Amino acid sequence: MDWTSLVGAMFFFTLLLVATFAFVSKQKTEKRMKDPTAEKSTLAKDKSSHGKPADV
């Protein structure tokens, strides 16, 4: 196994991790958007920007 195979394997492993993280984050965001009782973000137009952030 030379260094190019190692770099290629590390690339694909990192790509898989990032894609998995993005998919999980997208699912959490969509679930939260469908929840009518979820606290609004401080970036929302009808919420005070001086409050506690919703995801903390």
Secondary structure, 3 states (H helix, E strand, C coil): CCHHHHHHHHHHHHHHHHHHHHHHHHHHHHHHHHCCCCCCCCCCCCCCCCCCCCCC
